[in-house]
Amino acid sequence: MVIDSYLVFGRLNTPIPGTYSVFSKSPVAWAGHDGITMRHMVRFARGSELAIGFRSIPRFSDGRPMQTEAELGTYRSSGCVRQADPKAEALY
């Protein structure tokens, strides 16, 4: 049953289509550089270096989002599925 449908950021063919299971969640996650944070991270796949998950649009160290919600629906990610904050929170 489909509960919701909305635009996201992602990366073409990363991860590859398939069946996945959530293996961890964090209310706040860090990119590991430049103070970048992501809210409501739900990890479901393993990338070559980091986990891949559903999450909010990343924010710079000063709190500004890295992209706008108007840019949703484009490929702007290294693999994670970036969502508007309310959608990431609801999925979390």
C-alpha positions, 0 to 999 in steps of 0.5 A, spaced: 500 500 500 502 506 498 502 511 503 505 517 500 509 519 494 514 525 493 520 528 490 527 526 492 534 527 491 538 521 489 543 518 484 542 514 478 543 507 479 546 508 487 544 503 490 542 498 485 534 497 484 533 491 489 530 489 496 533 492 502 532 492 510 533 498 515 539 496 519 540 503 523 537 509 524 540 516 527 536 522 529 542 526 527 548 524 522 554 527 520 558 527 513 565 527 517 567 533 514 566 541 514 561 540 520 555 537 515 549 534 518 543 530 516 537 529 520 533 523 520 537 518 517 535 511 516 540 507 513 538 501 508 544 499 504 552 500 504 556 504 499 563 503 497 565 508 503 559 510 507 552 507 508 546 509 504 540 512 507 533 516 507 534 522 510 533 530 510 537 535 505 544 536 508 545 542 512 552 546 512 555 547 519 551 554 520 545 550 519 543 552 511 541 547 507 545 545 501 540 544 496 533 547 496 526 543 496 525 546 489 531 542 487 528 535 489 527 530 483 534 531 481 540 527 481 544 531 487 547 526 491 552 521 492 547 515 493 543 517 499 536 519 498 535 526 500 528 528 502 524 535 505 525 535 512 518 533 514 518 527 509 524 525 512 521 526 519 515 522 517 519 516 514 524 516 520 
